[in-house]
Amino acid sequence: MFNYDFPLSPRARTYLKLERVIKSAEECTDLDSIQHVMFALRCIVDFIDIVDGSSAIKIDLLKDLDRCDGQLRNWLEDPECDTEYVSSLRDKIKYAKDFLDTFTRQRTVLKDDPIIELIKPRFLTPGGINCFDTPMFDFWLKQPFEVKKQKLEGWFHELDCIKVPVFTILYMWRLCANPSEKIAKSGFMQETADTCDLINIQYDSSVQAYPVVSGFQSRVNIRFLPFEKGAPVGDIPFKIAYIKGNLQQ
């Protein structure tokens, strides 16, 4: 199945961007590969830019964690509730809040790192990262694997103050998703739904088309466009879940 998320609120868009950037950075495990190291740094720089571009991100994260926790508390009042499981989810939220408290420190640590400080503006310059423009970085690249590993793990550790809350919120949202089956007639569907933060679309990987989504909060248009330009698009069965930040169905 193809799995596609589309944000319908600004903060959901930010969360999805951070999720992609952090996961991509953590996949760069070959530290003897310049390409892996450079891509990991690019992801860290993108992380800094996304966070700096969202001045209220800590407030948004805290509010969403509280919304999730509030709904979980309500569920505990249901006599049929699996109290042990719901309590474990509440523990995840508390754990995420503890990481979020270190956010201000993280911002300072990453920005003041000499390697990141050196490399960050160079990504905007064609061919800006080379031995004669960035000799310190070139020197560091030639260090033993363990030296680079320790440095990279230190950077990733500083991402945790945002990673843990973001991943926890998205996990909770997706956990409570309630997909329904739909058919896009000739590849198109228009629907009005309750206000939500995120939609998830799933469809068979044999379909040679991709979804283009437009909408805001409650009104959604989905059009499947053929991968091969001009190819016919028939009726496409798919599943869609409307996901709310307060976990309500």
Disulfide bonds with the S-S distance in Angstrom:
none
